[in-house]
Structure formats: structure tokens, C-alpha cells
Amino acid sequence: MSAWSIRVPLLPDESISSWLTRSAIAQGCDPLVLTGALWPKWRIWTTDPDRGIEPGRLRALARASGIPESEFLSASLRPVIEAAAGRPLVVRSSWPWLLALGSRNLKRQGGIQYCQACLAEDRTPYFRAQWRLTWHVCCSKHGLWLSDRCPFCGAPVEPHRLEAHDGSLATCATCKATLGRSCADMAQPVAAALQQAADSAVKVKHASYGDRLLPASDWFKLIRHFVVLIRRASAHPSSGLGRAMRLLSVDLNAVGAVSPGLPVELLSVAERALLMQGAWQVLNAGEHQLMQVARDTGLSTTAISGCDSAVPSTQGPLPSLAQSGRRQAKATRMAITKPRPKRSVQIAWAYLQRRFRSTLR
């Protein structure tokens, strides 16, 4: 394919999907037309372009756009997610800490996050790569809660479904309203604090937990472990674990409204914000206070760390508790017989509701 007549530069922290959509509109065509001409045998919009583009297709994109391959590699979210996950990522699987789109042909079950103030003040509206990260729930510049749906029609934000005549990425592909017209609420400082700490952990490759310095991947495992504890406590608020989380200032009443069973990568902005704020409260309490609260409330090792929690291999009491919890949880699983537990039914129902919502559009 020959070089495009209009060259569109990548903007600071712009996601690849945002740039592809902007490039198509600048050329006077729909995103589907542009990518179809560039890759005739590949339907890129049924995948997630922000994960990165494989080398052969990337070379074709670099030739057509006039942008070096290295810039697209830097715009990919793979390095960020690998730093958080601490392991190589499998292409054909979900990635931890990356918001899942739930692609079904061209439609998405999950919308792209955005800051209404950013889109309103951008000379050229575009979507930031950081808005795709699970721990991002508020705008680091304006301090507003992020949105992932149109405030006017409630549809997921799907920029790739825009048409050439829409002219701007700050447009809802469903109802054509301007996304930057409404005003979001100010975010809680706790949510911004965890977000800033997570961004720093990815950048410098380590983060603090109490007086210890952990590799970034272990720190993120710890955050996910605390999210598991909080969700477990919200399901049984009168249990010892529930009492422990309340002693650590976690709002279990609010967390109880979070969709049961769905991983954090599939949750809404508001739901993730509640879990991230709770995780930050537990993290700030420190390991020794967590263990003291556990002892004061008579928690068992299974309650404080179960088989679904990925506790990092740090020095201290958490690893031994995690191992004990895994052994007990494994024995419990072997003993389960019909009927299915209530929670497993709730999880299946949450997935079914998510899929059902996408079929209604």
C-alpha cells in the first residue's frame, strides 16, 4: 500500500486504536475502510489493537503512515502489562490489568474509558493509552472520574465505529452526542493515590509495602490479593474477614454492589474504583496491622488467603498463610457436591447479564 496523502502523528500517550480512528477520519474514510485497505485479510477491529500489532502487519502500517515501527511499539500496552504481570503474555488470552473490550464482531461489551474534560479541551480529541489500564479510574490531570459509556444514551464508547463525517473522536458512535459536553464528578483522593502508586510501580519496576520494597509484579499481585479479600468479605460482611476489613476502613456496604464473580478487568469504572480504594486502605495499613486485625477477629488462614489469591513470595507471614490456605481450599473443593454453591451461580449469572446487554444493542 502506498503512503497516505495525509500524515497523522501519534499524540502523547495516544492509544493505537485512537490513532487508527483519527487517521481514518483525517483521510476522509471510515476506520473499517482504512484498515480493510491496509490489511485486506485481517479484521483488526475484532481484536484489541492496543495490545500491539504483529511485525509483518506493523511494517505495512509504518510504510503507509510514515511513522517508524518503534513509535507504534512504544504506544503498545504490552510492556506496561508485562511489568505489572511479571511474565510474558499470551496473545490469544485475556491479559491481567488490561480492561477487556468483549469484542463481538465490531461491537464491544465494554467501552473505552475517557475523561470528559480532556476530550473537551483537546484541540484534537484523542484517547489515552493509560485509560485502558484497570487501575485507572480517574483522570490524573483533572481529578475527575473516568467514564466508559456515553452520558446521553448509555452505550459503550466505541470510537472505531465512528464514520468519516463524524469528524471527531469526541463523538458517541451510537447517538452522535459530544462526549465532552457533560461534566463528571471529582474523584476520591484514595482512588487517585493508588492509581499514582501503580503508575510509578510500572515505571520504576518496584513499589513499597510497609518498610519493604517489592518488585512491581509482586506489588500488583498483592493489590489483586487484597481485592479478593475485600470481595470475599463483602459477600459475608458479618464474618471475621468482614469485621477485619471494616477495622481497616473498607466500606463493605458499597463494595457489596459490585458484580459478583466478574474479574476486575470486566467491571465498570465505579465498581473498580470501590475495589481499588479498598485495596489501598488495606495496603496502607501494612502487613503487621493486617495480621494483628486478623488475630483480633479470630480469622483462620483460609479466610485471610485462599487458593484464588496470588500472594507474592515476600518475607513475612503472608506466604505461609497463603500456602496453608491453598491446601485447605483444595480439600474443600474436592468435597463440594451438587447442588452448585450460590456464589458459582452468581458468577455465571453476572457473565450472562454482561453478554445479554451486548445483544440488546
VOPA-741677 format. One record per residue (C-alpha): x, y, z; residue number from 1. Coordinates in Angstrom, 3 decimals, always signed. Example, Ala and Ser with C-alpha at 12.3 -4.5 7.8 and 13.67 -1.06 7.14 Angstrom:
BEGIN
{east:+12.300, north:-4.500, up:+7.800, num:1}
{east:+13.670, north:-1.060, up:+7.140, num:2}
end
This chain:
BEGIN
{east:+0.000, north:+0.000, up:+0.000, num:1}
{east:+1.333, north:+3.473, up:-0.880, num:2}
{east:+1.841, north:+6.161, up:+1.752, num:3}
{east:-1.258, north:+8.025, up:+2.877, num:4}
{east:-1.702, north:+11.531, up:+1.499, num:5}
{east:-2.280, north:+12.969, up:+4.979, num:6}
{east:+0.142, north:+12.005, up:+7.726, num:7}
{east:-1.302, north:+11.857, up:+11.231, num:8}
{east:+1.260, north:+11.895, up:+14.079, num:9}
{east:+0.804, north:+9.901, up:+17.266, num:10}
{east:-0.114, north:+12.258, up:+20.102, num:11}
{east:+1.336, north:+11.971, up:+23.646, num:12}
{east:+0.161, north:+8.735, up:+25.325, num:13}
{east:-2.276, north:+8.064, up:+22.473, num:14}
{east:-3.554, north:+4.513, up:+22.124, num:15}
{east:-3.098, north:+2.705, up:+18.821, num:16}
{east:-6.851, north:+2.265, up:+18.374, num:17}
{east:-7.375, north:+6.009, up:+18.878, num:18}
{east:-4.698, north:+6.851, up:+16.331, num:19}
{east:-6.099, north:+4.429, up:+13.746, num:20}
{east:-9.544, north:+6.004, up:+14.094, num:21}
{east:-8.178, north:+9.561, up:+13.862, num:22}
{east:-6.124, north:+8.601, up:+10.818, num:23}
{east:-9.152, north:+7.206, up:+9.040, num:24}
{east:-11.232, north:+10.343, up:+9.690, num:25}
{east:-8.319, north:+12.514, up:+8.522, num:26}
{east:-8.157, north:+10.544, up:+5.255, num:27}
{east:-11.923, north:+11.053, up:+4.813, num:28}
{east:-12.973, north:+7.442, up:+5.318, num:29}
{east:-14.412, north:+5.159, up:+7.992, num:30}
{east:-11.953, north:+3.261, up:+10.252, num:31}
{east:-13.177, north:-0.044, up:+8.791, num:32}
{east:-12.370, north:+1.151, up:+5.264, num:33}
{east:-8.868, north:+2.329, up:+6.181, num:34}
{east:-7.863, north:-0.859, up:+7.978, num:35}
{east:-9.516, north:-3.012, up:+5.300, num:36}
{east:-7.369, north:-1.368, up:+2.638, num:37}
{east:-4.253, north:-1.720, up:+4.774, num:38}
{east:-4.874, north:-5.321, up:+5.867, num:39}
{east:-7.379, north:-6.902, up:+3.412, num:40}
{east:-7.300, north:-10.322, up:+5.110, num:41}
{east:-7.266, north:-9.156, up:+8.724, num:42}
{east:-10.211, north:-7.761, up:+10.685, num:43}
{east:-8.284, north:-5.748, up:+13.255, num:44}
{east:-11.393, north:-4.339, up:+14.962, num:45}
{east:-12.448, north:-7.810, up:+16.101, num:46}
{east:-9.225, north:-7.821, up:+18.155, num:47}
{east:-7.645, north:-5.283, up:+20.530, num:48}
{east:-5.144, north:-3.085, up:+18.608, num:49}
{east:-3.842, north:-1.516, up:+21.821, num:50}
{east:-2.130, north:-4.799, up:+22.733, num:51}
{east:+0.178, north:-4.248, up:+19.767, num:52}
{east:+0.412, north:-5.344, up:+16.137, num:53}
{east:+2.494, north:-8.284, up:+14.947, num:54}
{east:+5.687, north:-7.446, up:+12.957, num:55}
{east:+4.514, north:-8.218, up:+9.407, num:56}
{east:+1.379, north:-6.104, up:+9.693, num:57}
{east:+3.253, north:-3.425, up:+11.605, num:58}
{east:+5.688, north:-2.974, up:+8.713, num:59}
{east:+2.777, north:-2.341, up:+6.354, num:60}
{east:+1.349, north:+0.216, up:+8.765, num:61}
{east:+4.698, north:+2.004, up:+9.106, num:62}
{east:+5.093, north:+2.242, up:+5.308, num:63}
{east:+1.600, north:+3.637, up:+4.805, num:64}
{east:+1.637, north:+6.091, up:+7.714, num:65}
{east:+5.235, north:+7.279, up:+7.520, num:66}
{east:+5.622, north:+6.635, up:+11.270, num:67}
{east:+8.540, north:+4.422, up:+12.420, num:68}
{east:+7.666, north:+0.996, up:+13.789, num:69}
{east:+9.393, north:+1.918, up:+17.061, num:70}
{east:+6.728, north:+4.551, up:+17.805, num:71}
{east:+3.941, north:+2.011, up:+17.479, num:72}
{east:+5.851, north:-0.422, up:+19.688, num:73}
{east:+6.158, north:+2.301, up:+22.330, num:74}
{east:+2.419, north:+3.013, up:+22.066, num:75}
{east:+1.573, north:-0.657, up:+22.676, num:76}
{east:+0.388, north:-1.594, up:+26.154, num:77}
{east:+2.285, north:-4.889, up:+26.174, num:78}
{east:+5.367, north:-3.534, up:+28.068, num:79}
{east:+3.162, north:-1.962, up:+30.752, num:80}
{east:+1.061, north:-5.086, up:+31.276, num:81}
{east:+4.120, north:-7.357, up:+31.291, num:82}
{east:+5.684, north:-5.181, up:+34.012, num:83}
{east:+2.529, north:-5.474, up:+36.103, num:84}
{east:+2.027, north:-9.189, up:+35.422, num:85}
{east:+5.677, north:-10.149, up:+35.782, num:86}
{east:+5.500, north:-12.705, up:+32.991, num:87}
{east:+5.272, north:-12.997, up:+29.187, num:88}
{east:+1.759, north:-12.511, up:+27.830, num:89}
{east:-0.137, north:-14.982, up:+25.663, num:90}
{east:-1.601, north:-13.360, up:+22.558, num:91}
{east:-4.860, north:-15.312, up:+22.437, num:92}
{east:-5.956, north:-14.872, up:+26.038, num:93}
{east:-7.132, north:-12.154, up:+28.376, num:94}
{east:-4.402, north:-10.020, up:+29.919, num:95}
{east:-4.344, north:-9.097, up:+33.610, num:96}
{east:-4.723, north:-5.390, up:+34.383, num:97}
{east:-5.895, north:-4.568, up:+30.842, num:98}
{east:-9.580, north:-3.667, up:+30.549, num:99}
{east:-11.343, north:-6.262, up:+28.424, num:100}
{east:-13.329, north:-4.968, up:+25.450, num:101}
{east:-15.555, north:-8.002, up:+24.989, num:102}
{east:-15.431, north:-7.832, up:+21.188, num:103}
{east:-18.326, north:-9.374, up:+19.291, num:104}
{east:-17.739, north:-8.654, up:+15.604, num:105}
{east:-17.486, north:-4.830, up:+15.564, num:106}
{east:-19.437, north:-4.282, up:+18.781, num:107}
{east:-17.964, north:-4.154, up:+22.264, num:108}
{east:-19.418, north:-5.125, up:+25.613, num:109}
{east:-17.004, north:-2.794, up:+27.392, num:110}
{east:-16.448, north:+0.803, up:+26.364, num:111}
{east:-13.178, north:+2.720, up:+26.092, num:112}
{east:-12.576, north:+4.876, up:+29.183, num:113}
{east:-12.197, north:+8.626, up:+28.750, num:114}
{east:-12.044, north:+11.884, up:+30.686, num:115}
{east:-14.782, north:+14.277, up:+29.620, num:116}
{east:-12.637, north:+17.318, up:+30.454, num:117}
{east:-9.691, north:+16.024, up:+28.396, num:118}
{east:-11.840, north:+15.462, up:+25.313, num:119}
{east:-13.484, north:+18.867, up:+25.769, num:120}
{east:-10.228, north:+20.808, up:+25.935, num:121}
{east:-8.194, north:+18.778, up:+23.391, num:122}
{east:-7.595, north:+20.714, up:+20.194, num:123}
{east:-7.645, north:+17.282, up:+18.568, num:124}
{east:-9.627, north:+14.905, up:+20.816, num:125}
{east:-7.996, north:+11.505, up:+21.312, num:126}
{east:-7.998, north:+8.562, up:+23.725, num:127}
{east:-5.045, north:+7.965, up:+26.041, num:128}
{east:-3.395, north:+4.562, up:+26.349, num:129}
{east:-3.416, north:+4.811, up:+30.156, num:130}
{east:-7.235, north:+4.860, up:+30.104, num:131}
{east:-7.122, north:+1.174, up:+29.093, num:132}
{east:-5.464, north:+0.149, up:+32.387, num:133}
{east:-7.589, north:-1.499, up:+35.073, num:134}
{east:-6.252, north:+0.629, up:+37.918, num:135}
{east:-7.072, north:+3.878, up:+36.094, num:136}
{east:-10.441, north:+5.107, up:+37.332, num:137}
{east:-9.878, north:+8.870, up:+37.372, num:138}
{east:-8.089, north:+11.473, up:+35.255, num:139}
{east:-4.578, north:+12.160, up:+36.503, num:140}
{east:-4.805, north:+15.713, up:+35.108, num:141}
{east:-8.295, north:+16.887, up:+36.088, num:142}
{east:-9.059, north:+14.605, up:+39.040, num:143}
{east:-12.429, north:+13.592, up:+37.562, num:144}
{east:-13.886, north:+10.085, up:+37.475, num:145}
{east:-13.379, north:+8.465, up:+34.081, num:146}
{east:-16.376, north:+7.357, up:+32.028, num:147}
{east:-16.729, north:+4.343, up:+29.733, num:148}
{east:-20.236, north:+4.981, up:+28.424, num:149}
{east:-21.979, north:+7.817, up:+26.665, num:150}
{east:-23.627, north:+10.069, up:+29.301, num:151}
{east:-26.562, north:+10.685, up:+26.943, num:152}
{east:-27.526, north:+7.254, up:+25.568, num:153}
{east:-25.603, north:+4.920, up:+27.916, num:154}
{east:-23.930, north:+2.995, up:+25.068, num:155}
{east:-20.314, north:+1.802, up:+25.418, num:156}
{east:-17.829, north:+4.254, up:+23.917, num:157}
{east:-16.643, north:+2.634, up:+20.658, num:158}
{east:-14.550, north:+5.119, up:+18.634, num:159}
{east:-13.735, north:+2.512, up:+15.983, num:160}
{east:-17.423, north:+2.565, up:+14.952, num:161}
{east:-17.322, north:+6.263, up:+14.083, num:162}
{east:-17.826, north:+7.350, up:+10.467, num:163}
{east:-15.820, north:+9.797, up:+8.397, num:164}
{east:-18.458, north:+12.537, up:+8.612, num:165}
{east:-18.455, north:+12.413, up:+12.439, num:166}
{east:-15.232, north:+14.394, up:+12.289, num:167}
{east:-14.044, north:+13.948, up:+15.894, num:168}
{east:-13.286, north:+11.181, up:+18.365, num:169}
{east:-15.246, north:+13.120, up:+20.996, num:170}
{east:-18.445, north:+11.776, up:+19.408, num:171}
{east:-20.609, north:+8.874, up:+20.541, num:172}
{east:-20.748, north:+6.340, up:+17.710, num:173}
{east:-24.282, north:+5.354, up:+18.743, num:174}
{east:-26.202, north:+8.600, up:+19.354, num:175}
{east:-23.692, north:+11.100, up:+17.871, num:176}
{east:-23.673, north:+13.261, up:+21.027, num:177}
{east:-20.500, north:+15.128, up:+22.006, num:178}
{east:-18.839, north:+13.178, up:+24.817, num:179}
{east:-17.168, north:+16.223, up:+26.367, num:180}
{east:-20.397, north:+18.163, up:+26.840, num:181}
{east:-21.393, north:+16.753, up:+30.238, num:182}
{east:-19.471, north:+17.118, up:+33.497, num:183}
{east:-18.081, north:+14.252, up:+35.604, num:184}
{east:-17.722, north:+14.331, up:+39.395, num:185}
{east:-14.448, north:+14.809, up:+41.230, num:186}
{east:-12.780, north:+11.521, up:+42.159, num:187}
{east:-11.911, north:+10.423, up:+45.679, num:188}
{east:-8.267, north:+11.142, up:+46.670, num:189}
{east:-7.851, north:+7.484, up:+47.689, num:190}
{east:-8.523, north:+6.318, up:+44.125, num:191}
{east:-6.026, north:+8.809, up:+42.724, num:192}
{east:-3.404, north:+7.718, up:+45.284, num:193}
{east:-3.488, north:+4.044, up:+44.285, num:194}
{east:-3.504, north:+4.988, up:+40.614, num:195}
{east:-0.407, north:+7.138, up:+41.049, num:196}
{east:+1.371, north:+4.420, up:+43.032, num:197}
{east:+0.555, north:+1.801, up:+40.377, num:198}
{east:+1.815, north:+4.046, up:+37.554, num:199}
{east:+5.029, north:+4.624, up:+39.492, num:200}
{east:+5.458, north:+0.882, up:+40.142, num:201}
{east:+5.260, north:+0.124, up:+36.415, num:202}
{east:+7.710, north:+2.919, up:+35.606, num:203}
{east:+10.419, north:+2.191, up:+38.191, num:204}
{east:+9.761, north:-1.593, up:+38.396, num:205}
{east:+9.232, north:-1.675, up:+42.160, num:206}
{east:+6.934, north:-0.352, up:+44.908, num:207}
{east:+6.739, north:-0.212, up:+48.691, num:208}
{east:+4.649, north:-2.299, up:+51.058, num:209}
{east:+5.283, north:-1.033, up:+54.560, num:210}
{east:+9.045, north:-0.949, up:+55.065, num:211}
{east:+9.744, north:-3.429, up:+52.260, num:212}
{east:+10.460, north:-2.784, up:+48.607, num:213}
{east:+8.723, north:-5.265, up:+46.288, num:214}
{east:+9.193, north:-5.948, up:+42.580, num:215}
{east:+6.383, north:-4.317, up:+40.624, num:216}
{east:+4.804, north:-7.659, up:+39.711, num:217}
{east:+4.716, north:-8.761, up:+43.393, num:218}
{east:+3.160, north:-5.437, up:+44.381, num:219}
{east:+0.420, north:-5.873, up:+41.782, num:220}
{east:-0.187, north:-9.444, up:+42.993, num:221}
{east:-0.609, north:-8.026, up:+46.470, num:222}
{east:-3.178, north:-5.487, up:+45.246, num:223}
{east:-5.106, north:-8.252, up:+43.487, num:224}
{east:-4.927, north:-10.379, up:+46.638, num:225}
{east:-6.439, north:-7.545, up:+48.692, num:226}
{east:-9.204, north:-7.137, up:+46.105, num:227}
{east:-10.020, north:-10.850, up:+46.523, num:228}
{east:-10.163, north:-10.461, up:+50.318, num:229}
{east:-12.419, north:-7.400, up:+50.066, num:230}
{east:-14.838, north:-9.093, up:+47.673, num:231}
{east:-14.924, north:-12.186, up:+49.875, num:232}
{east:-15.598, north:-10.006, up:+52.934, num:233}
{east:-18.407, north:-8.102, up:+51.170, num:234}
{east:-20.128, north:-11.416, up:+50.402, num:235}
{east:-20.040, north:-12.303, up:+54.130, num:236}
{east:-19.939, north:-8.959, up:+55.991, num:237}
{east:-20.729, north:-10.494, up:+59.387, num:238}
{east:-17.792, north:-12.935, up:+59.178, num:239}
{east:-14.417, north:-12.429, up:+60.813, num:240}
{east:-12.997, north:-11.315, up:+57.494, num:241}
{east:-15.819, north:-8.789, up:+57.141, num:242}
{east:-15.066, north:-7.385, up:+60.603, num:243}
{east:-11.362, north:-7.227, up:+59.768, num:244}
{east:-11.936, north:-5.278, up:+56.560, num:245}
{east:-14.177, north:-2.804, up:+58.380, num:246}
{east:-11.452, north:-2.295, up:+61.002, num:247}
{east:-9.180, north:-1.394, up:+58.089, num:248}
{east:-11.735, north:+1.253, up:+56.962, num:249}
{east:-13.011, north:-0.679, up:+53.933, num:250}
{east:-16.589, north:+0.283, up:+53.016, num:251}
{east:-18.135, north:-3.177, up:+52.592, num:252}
{east:-21.641, north:-1.779, up:+52.108, num:253}
{east:-20.510, north:-0.014, up:+48.948, num:254}
{east:-18.401, north:-2.954, up:+47.747, num:255}
{east:-21.421, north:-5.218, up:+48.112, num:256}
{east:-22.912, north:-3.628, up:+44.997, num:257}
{east:-20.009, north:-4.824, up:+42.815, num:258}
{east:-20.979, north:-7.518, up:+40.289, num:259}
{east:-20.102, north:-10.846, up:+41.935, num:260}
{east:-17.674, north:-13.141, up:+40.183, num:261}
{east:-16.573, north:-10.912, up:+37.312, num:262}
{east:-12.816, north:-10.230, up:+37.246, num:263}
{east:-11.779, north:-6.620, up:+37.788, num:264}
{east:-10.917, north:-6.317, up:+34.068, num:265}
{east:-14.627, north:-6.681, up:+33.246, num:266}
{east:-16.036, north:-4.320, up:+35.868, num:267}
{east:-17.336, north:-0.793, up:+35.368, num:268}
{east:-15.378, north:+2.296, up:+36.396, num:269}
{east:-17.474, north:+2.776, up:+39.545, num:270}
{east:-17.083, north:-0.863, up:+40.606, num:271}
{east:-13.332, north:-0.892, up:+40.066, num:272}
{east:-12.993, north:+2.392, up:+41.944, num:273}
{east:-14.608, north:+0.861, up:+45.041, num:274}
{east:-12.299, north:-2.155, up:+44.956, num:275}
{east:-9.157, north:-0.117, up:+44.286, num:276}
{east:-9.963, north:+2.282, up:+47.117, num:277}
{east:-10.466, north:-0.655, up:+49.463, num:278}
{east:-7.213, north:-2.269, up:+48.356, num:279}
{east:-5.379, north:+0.989, up:+49.007, num:280}
{east:-6.808, north:+1.126, up:+52.556, num:281}
{east:-5.548, north:-2.408, up:+53.271, num:282}
{east:-2.185, north:-1.733, up:+51.626, num:283}
{east:-1.642, north:+1.419, up:+53.660, num:284}
{east:-2.465, north:-0.439, up:+56.877, num:285}
{east:+0.652, north:-2.508, up:+56.372, num:286}
{east:+1.361, north:-6.186, up:+56.852, num:287}
{east:+1.733, north:-6.117, up:+60.637, num:288}
{east:-1.580, north:-4.303, up:+61.202, num:289}
{east:-3.318, north:-6.683, up:+58.789, num:290}
{east:-2.059, north:-9.675, up:+60.757, num:291}
{east:-2.972, north:-8.025, up:+64.058, num:292}
{east:-6.517, north:-7.356, up:+62.851, num:293}
{east:-6.710, north:-10.958, up:+61.604, num:294}
{east:-5.737, north:-12.263, up:+65.038, num:295}
{east:-8.120, north:-9.865, up:+66.823, num:296}
{east:-11.065, north:-11.057, up:+64.733, num:297}
{east:-10.150, north:-14.741, up:+65.001, num:298}
{east:-9.523, north:-15.249, up:+61.299, num:299}
{east:-8.396, north:-18.625, up:+60.012, num:300}
{east:-5.599, north:-18.956, up:+57.478, num:301}
{east:-8.165, north:-19.917, up:+54.820, num:302}
{east:-10.051, north:-16.669, up:+55.409, num:303}
{east:-7.007, north:-14.404, up:+55.067, num:304}
{east:-5.514, north:-16.082, up:+51.991, num:305}
{east:-7.241, north:-18.611, up:+49.741, num:306}
{east:-6.401, north:-20.591, up:+46.648, num:307}
{east:-7.632, north:-17.830, up:+44.297, num:308}
{east:-5.224, north:-15.253, up:+45.720, num:309}
{east:-1.804, north:-14.820, up:+44.155, num:310}
{east:+0.239, north:-13.710, up:+47.151, num:311}
{east:+3.802, north:-12.728, up:+46.202, num:312}
{east:+6.775, north:-14.568, up:+47.597, num:313}
{east:+7.854, north:-11.893, up:+50.101, num:314}
{east:+9.436, north:-12.264, up:+53.513, num:315}
{east:+6.898, north:-12.380, up:+56.338, num:316}
{east:+3.737, north:-14.194, up:+57.436, num:317}
{east:+1.625, north:-13.812, up:+54.290, num:318}
{east:+3.303, north:-16.520, up:+52.153, num:319}
{east:+2.954, north:-19.265, up:+54.777, num:320}
{east:-0.685, north:-18.354, up:+55.287, num:321}
{east:-1.257, north:-18.440, up:+51.550, num:322}
{east:+0.178, north:-21.940, up:+51.259, num:323}
{east:-1.944, north:-23.192, up:+54.147, num:324}
{east:-4.999, north:-21.557, up:+52.644, num:325}
{east:-4.391, north:-23.246, up:+49.307, num:326}
{east:-4.188, north:-26.687, up:+50.940, num:327}
{east:-7.409, north:-26.190, up:+52.878, num:328}
{east:-9.223, north:-24.685, up:+49.891, num:329}
{east:-8.175, north:-27.609, up:+47.693, num:330}
{east:-9.589, north:-30.081, up:+50.194, num:331}
{east:-12.798, north:-28.044, up:+50.359, num:332}
{east:-13.183, north:-28.061, up:+46.582, num:333}
{east:-12.854, north:-31.839, up:+46.462, num:334}
{east:-15.678, north:-32.193, up:+48.980, num:335}
{east:-18.168, north:-29.995, up:+47.086, num:336}
{east:-21.097, north:-31.889, up:+45.588, num:337}
{east:-24.381, north:-30.854, up:+43.961, num:338}
{east:-26.221, north:-28.518, up:+44.107, num:339}
{east:-23.837, north:-25.829, up:+42.926, num:340}
{east:-22.856, north:-23.206, up:+45.528, num:341}
{east:-24.756, north:-19.921, up:+45.494, num:342}
{east:-21.650, north:-17.923, up:+44.556, num:343}
{east:-20.890, north:-20.020, up:+41.469, num:344}
{east:-24.450, north:-19.407, up:+40.288, num:345}
{east:-23.996, north:-15.653, up:+40.897, num:346}
{east:-20.810, north:-15.669, up:+38.825, num:347}
{east:-22.496, north:-17.450, up:+35.923, num:348}
{east:-25.422, north:-15.019, up:+36.138, num:349}
{east:-23.076, north:-11.990, up:+36.033, num:350}
{east:-21.421, north:-13.279, up:+32.855, num:351}
{east:-24.809, north:-13.998, up:+31.294, num:352}
{east:-26.057, north:-10.476, up:+32.087, num:353}
{east:-22.954, north:-8.931, up:+30.530, num:354}
{east:-23.424, north:-10.938, up:+27.340, num:355}
{east:-27.163, north:-10.274, up:+27.252, num:356}
{east:-26.628, north:-6.486, up:+27.430, num:357}
{east:-24.426, north:-6.624, up:+24.330, num:358}
{east:-27.082, north:-8.483, up:+22.312, num:359}
{east:-29.693, north:-5.814, up:+23.008, num:360}
{east:-27.822, north:-3.122, up:+21.089, num:361}
end
